[in-house]
């Protein structure tokens, strides 16, 4: 269970999973951050920030990424 309260300064596990999965799925499809940004209607620097765990992606952005990658949303947060 994820807990919103905590003193851990490290990125939340969901953010790490999202970052790893976006990188992997984008690489599997051989598309650039720029192309994924176009497909998801998100700026390429935002894609980069998500992939590097620097941005806390909104649910809307996660949904756009899932649609662009043609996968269920849950796959972006799965191990």
N, C-alpha and C positions, 0 to 999 in steps of 0.2 A: 504494500500500500504506500502510495506517495504521501508525504506529509508536507504541507505548505510551511509549517513552522520548523525552524532549524537554524543551527549556527554554522552549518557547512558552507564555506565560501565558494566551493567548487560548483561548476555548472550542474544544474539538476540533471538527473539521469535521462529524463525524457528529451531534454535538449541535446544531450550527447547522442542518443539513439537517432534522433531526427537528423543531426549533422552527418553521422556515419551513413545512414541510409540514403540520404540525398546524394552524397558523394558517390556511393557505390552504384546506385541506380542510374545516376547521370553518366557515370563512366561505362557502365554496362551498355548503355544506349549510344555511347560515343557522341554525346552532345556537350557543347560548351555551356558555361554558366550563362553566357549571353543568350544562347538559343533557348535554354530552359526558362530564362527570364521572359523571353518573347512568348513562349508557349504558355506560361503561367500568368502573364501580364504582371510581372514583378521585375524590379530593376536588378540588373546583374550584380551590383554591389550588395544588394540585399540578399541575393542567393549566396554570395561569397560569405557574408556575415553569418548566415544560417549555417553554412557548411563548416565554418570555423567556431561555431558555438558562441559567437559574440552577440547574436540577436535572439530575442525570445519571440519566435514566430507566432503570429496570431493564428487563431483557428481558421480564419478566412484564408490566410496565406498557405497554411498546411493543406487545406482543401484544394486550393488552386494548384499546388504542387502535385497532389495526388491525381487530380484530373489530367494535368499535363503529362504525367508519367504513366497514366492509365493504370492506376493501381488503387486498391482500397486505402482509405485514410489510415486505417489501423496498421497497414504495412510500413508506413513511415515511422511508426513508433515501436515496432516489434524488434525483438532481439534476433 
